[in-house]
């Protein structure tokens, strides 16, 4: 008996929709990262890119538990001198909830070529409408 090794040509990618309405931002992001890596499949291999496409809708209705909305902040550096920027999650969830979800999912993916390829298969929308109806996505229950 030999171990199954998935090949790039053998991988079939399906499209899933995750609805973030009323769900915790971190739990939705963790499930999306799980699907993007392909860990939900029995043919998962850590060295192969065998994940699926994920569409996350209603990110403006996702919730942050506890005091995270007031106390948590996202920091980044522009690369210039004195270029440290910061935005609170209360402002980010009000104005850029899709960006907050994308940052959360990408933080749960590996920092290598597999993670970058998986991040390209992520689509995030603030509302309930999305542009990927032609791909016939399947609703994924959380």
Residue pairs with C-beta under 8 A, 6 or more apart in sequence:
4 43
5 45
5 48
6 43
6 45
6 48
6 50
7 48
8 48
8 49
11 48
11 49
11 50
13 51
13 52
13 53
13 121
14 52
14 53
14 138
15 52
15 53
15 54
15 55
15 132
15 135
15 136
15 137
15 138
16 35
16 52
16 53
16 54
16 55
16 137
16 138
16 139
16 140
17 55
17 56
17 57
17 130
17 137
17 138
17 139
17 140
18 28
18 31
18 32
18 54
18 55
18 56
18 57
18 140
18 142
19 57
19 58
19 139
19 142
20 28
20 56
20 57
20 58
20 59
20 61
20 62
20 101
21 58
21 61
21 62
22 61
22 62
22 63
23 62
23 63
23 142
24 62
24 63
24 64
24 65
25 59
25 62
25 63
25 64
25 100
25 101
25 104
26 104
27 142
28 56
28 62
28 101
28 142
29 101
29 104
29 105
29 107
29 108
30 108
31 140
31 142
32 54
32 56
32 105
32 122
33 105
33 108
33 109
33 118
34 40
35 51
35 52
35 54
35 140
36 51
36 52
36 54
36 105
36 109
36 118
36 119
36 121
36 122
37 44
37 51
37 109
37 110
37 114
37 118
38 44
38 48
38 49
38 50
38 51
38 52
40 52
41 50
43 50
44 50
49 114
49 117
49 118
51 118
51 121
52 121
53 121
53 122
53 123
53 132
53 135
53 137
54 121
54 122
54 123
55 123
55 124
55 125
55 130
55 132
55 137
56 101
56 105
56 122
56 123
56 124
56 125
57 125
57 127
57 128
57 129
57 130
58 125
58 126
58 127
58 128
59 97
59 98
59 100
59 101
59 124
59 125
59 126
60 93
60 97
60 98
60 126
60 127
62 93
62 97
62 101
64 72
64 89
64 93
68 89
69 89
69 90
69 93
70 88
70 90
72 88
72 89
73 86
73 87
73 88
73 89
74 86
74 87
74 89
74 92
74 100
74 103
75 84
75 85
75 86
76 84
76 85
77 83
77 84
77 85
78 84
78 85
89 100
92 99
92 100
93 100
97 126
98 124
98 125
98 126
101 124
102 122
102 124
105 119
105 122
105 124
106 115
106 119
106 122
109 115
109 118
109 119
123 130
123 131
123 132
